[in-house]
Amino acid sequence: MHLSGCCICPSDPQFVEEKGIRTEDLVIGALESAFQECDEVIGRELEASGQVGGCTALVAVSLQGKLYVANAGDSRAILVRRDEVRPLSSEFTPETERQRIQQLAFVYPELLAGEFTRLEFPRRLKGDDLGQKVLFRDHHMSGWSYKCVEKSDLKYPLIHGQGRQARLLGTLAVSRGLGDHQLRVLDTNIQLKPFLLSVPQVTVLDVDQLEPQEEDVVVMATDGLWDVLSNEQVAWLVRSFLPGNREDPHRYYSCWGSARAWVGASS
């Protein structure tokens, strides 16, 4: 299907109609495929160079009156308007994707190599807890229940910590991103890549329905900004700076120069 809505697959028009496939579905699919292909390219290049590493990815595409924001990781995008701040992405951490990660460990327990427990507990359990009833959560649970502590529960948790301190296999603070194909838990051969998704979540904003204004700004940043400043603080910075510098062609860059100074002072 073209972006104009014309089908380019003569054998599929009925399928397209029955499934209600829209232009934005194709854009979303293209972004999802692009992230996955990029992850594969990164993997091949890292292997060829003998290097290791990974990153999060946040992309915004403006197309035919809609804004598509694709996010894989803990970066964040927001829309700052005169009278509102609108989140444009969700962050993916071991906590926010707990059930997906636990389910993967349930289906493929060999990924934990007998070194970790997939269950979540309110705290790290100790030997004194054996036989005691404690709260726990598993992959199929959104709530909490009780269980008697067994020896296997004393292993290090698959997901440990809360908030920004949460870690996957005691190593990573994100559950989606690109790269990290060779990343292993310290002093083990346990790989983290099976638990990491490169596929982004894509949100769609209908810009035409917003009646956009000149001072509307999309802010995209990594956790280096969001660990220090809230959405509202960033919005205040944008609103306080941009309206008074309409004639400055570099006002957006200057605005973020002020933001960097603020982040540095707050760190």
N, C-alpha and C positions, 0 to 999 in steps of 0.2 A: 504494500500500500504506500503510495506517495503521501507526503505531508499534506497535499491538497485533498486527500481522501480518495483518490482514484486507485483502484486495485491494479497491481501489476502482475498478479498471479491469476491468469484466466481460469484456472481450475479451482480457485479458492473463494470466489466471491460469496458463495452461499455460506461457507464457514465463517468468513469475516462478518457477515451480516448476523448470523445466528449467535456468534460469540460477542457481538457488539464491540468489536475491536475498534478503538478510536486512535486518532493521531497521537494523543499523548501516551497511549499504551506502547506505541512504536518508539517514541522518544525515550520512555522509561526503559524499555528493553535494550535500546542502543546503549544507554548509559551503563546498565548492568553488565552487558557484554563487554563494553570498553574497559570497565574496571577489572573484570576477570582476565581479559587478554593482557592488560597492563601488568597484572600480577604475574602472569606466566612469563612475560618478557623479562620482568625484573628477576624472576627466579633463574632464568637461563643466563642472564648477564652476570648475576652474582656468582653462579656456579662456574662460569667461564673465567671470571677474574679472581676467584678464590676469596671473595669478600663476603661479608655478612651484613645484614641490616634490614630495616623495614620502616614503614611510615604509615601515617593515616592519610586519608585523601578526602577532600571536600571540594566539590565542583558545582558551579552555578551556570546554567545555560538559559539565555533569554531567547525564546523562539515563538513567533506567531502569537504574541500577546500573553504568553505564559512564561513563568520562571520555574525552571526545574532545578532543584537542589539535591545533589547526590552526596551522601555521606557514608564513609566507612571508617569508623574510629571515634575518637572523643573530641574532634574539632566541632565547631558550632557556627551556625549562620543565623542571624536575626535581621528582621526588617525594622528599621527605625523610622517612624512617621511622626508627624507633629503631635498626634494625640494617642499613639499606641506603640508598643513594642511587641512584635510578633515573631515567635520562634519559627525558624524555617527548617530545622533539623532536629534529630534526636541523637543522643550520644550513646555509643555502644561500649560498655564496660563489662567486666565479668559479672557484676551485680545485675545490670539490666538484662543480660542474656543468660542468667543463671540456669533457667530450665532447659534451654537449648544445649548448653554446655554439659549439664548433668545428664541429659538424655543421650548425648553422644557417648559419654563415659559408660552409661548403662548398656548401650548396644555394643560398644567396643571396649570392654573392660581392659583389654590388653594395652590400651593407650596409656593407662596409668601405671603399668609395669609393677603392680603390687605395692607401689610406694605411696599412693595417695588414696584417700576416701572421697567418693563423689558426693557424699552427704554434706549438707550444711548444718552447722550447729551455731548457737549464739556466741560461743567462745571456743577456744582451743581446749580440747579435752585432755585430761591427765590420767595417770594410772589410778588415782584415788576415785575417779568417776566410774570405774568398772562396776557394772551391776546396778548403777543408779539410773533413775529415769531422767532423761533430758529432752528438751525440745529439739526437733530436727525437721529438715525439709529435703525432699527428694525431687527428681525431675518431673513427676506427675502432680506435684503439690504447689498450689499458690498460697495455701495456709500452712500452719504448723501443727505438728502432732508430737506425741511422746514415744520414746523407745528406751529400752534398757541398753546401756552402753556395753558394747562388745569390744574385744581386743582390736578388731579391724577398724573400729571407730577412732582409735587413738592415732591413726596415721595422719599425716599432714593433709588438710582439706584441699580439694580441687580448687575451690574458691575461698580465699581467706581475706579478712579485713572488711572495712566498710567505707563507703564513699570513695574519695580519691585515693584511699589507702588500699582498696580492694585489689587483689592480685590473682591472676590465673596461674595455677601451678607455682605460686610463689615467685613469679617472674614478671609477667606483663600486666599492665594496667588497662589494656584495651582488649576487645574481643573481635574487632574487625580491623582490617588494614591491608596494606600491600607489602609483599616481601616476607622476611623472617622465615624463609623456607628451611634454613639450617639451624634455626634457634632451638637450643635444648635447655632443659632445666640444669642448673649448675651441678656439675659432678655426676651427671647421669646421661643416659642415652635417650631420655624421654623427649620427644619432639612436641613443640607447641603448635606447629602449623596445622595439624588436623583439627584443632579447636578454633582456628582463626578463619573468619569469612572475609573474602575480598569483595563479595557482592554488596553494593551499597543499598541503603534505604533511600528512595527517591520521593521527595515531596513536591507537589505541584501547586503553584500559586497563580491564580488567574489575575494577572496584572490589570487587564482592561476593566475588570469589575471594581478595582480599587480606586479608580479615578486618581492615578498617580500624580504626585506633586514634585516640584523641582527639588525640594529638600528631603525627599524620601531617600534613604540610604540602606543598602544591604551591607552588613558587617560580617565578614568571614574571618575567623581566627582560630588558632590552636589553643590548647589548654594553657599555654603560656600567658594568654590574656585572661581567659575565663577562670583560671585558678585565683586570680587577683581581683578582677572586677566582675560585678554582676551585670546582667542584661541592662538593668535600669541605670547603672553608673555609666556604662558605655553609651546608652541613649542620651543621658544628660550631657556627656561630653560632645556628642555629635550636635545636639540641639543648641548647645551654648556657643559652639564655635562657628558652624557653617553659615547661619543666617547673617552674621556680621561681617562676613568675608566674601560677599557675592562676586566682587570684582577680581578676586585673587584666583588666577588660573590653576594655582597649585594648592588650593585650599584643602582638598581632600588629603593630600600628602601631608600638609602642615598639621592637619587635625590629628593624624596618627603619629606624627612626631610628638605631639603633646601627650597622646595616649601612652607612647613608649616611656616618656619621662614619668608619667603617673605610675605606670607599672613598676618602673625601676625604684621609685620612691616608696612604693608599697611592699616591695619584696623584702 
